[in-house]
Amino acid sequence: MHNSAIFPLFYLPPVSYFSAFKKHDFSVLLEKEEHFPKQTFRNRTKIYSPNGALDLFLPVIKGSKYHTKMKDVKISYDFKWQRLHWLSMESCYRNSPYFEFYEDGLVKFYEQKFEFLFDYNQELLSWIFKQLKQSPKFGFTTEYIAEAPQELDYRVKNKFRLLDNEAGEVKQYHQVFAEKHGFMSNMSIVDLLFNQGPQAKNYI
């Protein structure tokens, strides 16, 4: 029986993703061999804007949405999504306590072009773990494992939203627009970093 937790590789994952990583002692397999599923956090993230939750979509080259393995999906640069995403983060988090603390490290991912989505997400994930002062031990799948125990399979759509819902009363932290919209749980990890800084590690 397969006994390692299998995680999809997301773009700036939600906070629950890192809590689940911790549950498995930061030792998991990242899924490379699955066919790229549409409308998931693999190429989307959610940040907290002045108008509430804001989805940022990372475009992929046409054709990648149909029976292409995750490791082979290529990023599209037909429009300037990097500029759009960075400007959105600036407008949402410029007034947060720790935006300037992480700005120089993160902006590089919106200046450099990566060919493959998997490589881009992996580099971002490594950067995030470095900010969280964690050294995860993750490997990569070498074949698609169709069936894994439910408690180890995190590839299921909405898995991390369900985990957030199961957490009971979610521990809150300061958010820039909380007075207007209230606390929003399970935003992208950057929301936690920009608002909590080095204390983000303790929150997770």
C-alpha positions, -999 to +999 in steps of 0.1 A: +000+000+000+012+035-008+022+052+025+034+087+016+011+117+014+007+130-021+004+167-026-005+187-057+019+216-065-001+248-061+007+284-071+011+303-038-009+277-018-035+284+008-026+284+045-042+250+050-017+235+025+011+242+049-008+230+079-013+197+061+024+196+052+032+199+089+007+171+097+030+148+077+062+161+093+070+182+061+078+149+043+055+143+013+055+135-025+047+162-049+026+151-079+043+155-113+025+128-133-011+137-130-030+152-160-033+189-154-068+196-139-086+228-147-099+253-122-077+244-093-050+261-072-024+246-094-025+279-114-046+301-092-043+317-058-066+338-036-055+370-019-074+395+003-082+427-016-101+459-005-132+444-021-128+410-005-113+377-019-095+381-052-085+352-074-053+356-094-051+332-124-018+321-140-024+314-177-011+282-193-004+276-230-034+265-250-035+227-252-021+222-217-056+218-204-062+186-222-044+154-211-010+171-204+010+159-174+015+185-147+053+185-152+048+194-189+024+223-186+039+255-200+032+290-187+017+315-212+031+350-215+006+362-241-005+389-217+014+405-188+000+384-160+032+388-139+028+426-139-009+422-131-003+398-102+024+419-087+005+451-089-025+433-073-003+422-044+011+457-040-023+473-039-036+446-014-006+444+009+015+475+006+001+487+039+005+453+057+032+452+084+056+429+065+051+436+028+085+454+025+102+426+045+094+400+018+091+423-012+126+420-027+125+382-025+091+377-040+092+403-068+119+382-085+092+356-094+073+384-113+104+395-132+119+362-143+102+340-168+098+303-162+089+279-190+071+252-170+043+257-144+057+229-122+092+245-120+077+279-112+055+266-084+083+245-070+107+275-068+080+296-052+072+268-027+109+265-018+111+303-012+081+302+010+094+274+032+126+293+035+106+323+049+089+299+073+122+286+085+113+250+074+133+225+055+107+201+040+117+167+027+097+163-004+101+139-033+083+136-066+060+110-080+075+090-108+043+075-120+006+083-115-008+066-085-045+063-092-055+051-058-040+062-025-055+061+010-080+090+015-060+105+044-028+106+022-043+119-011-044+157-012-050+158-050-088+158-046-104+190-057-114+213-028-094+191-003-078+221+014-111+240+016-126+210+033-096+208+057-101+244+066-138+238+073-130+208+095-106+228+116-134+241+137-130+276+150-101+290+129-074+309+147-074+344+134-046+368+127-045+405+117-056+412+081-054+446+064-091+448+054-106+428+083-125+459+096-143+461+063-149+424+055-140+405+086-114+377+089-110+355+058-095+322+064-074+301+041-061+329+019-028+324+001+002+319+023+014+354+012-015+369+031-002+352+063+034+362+056+026+399+048+005+402+079+024+381+104+060+381+092+083+357+111+054+347+134+037+330+104+056+299+113+040+297+147+005+302+132+009+272+111 
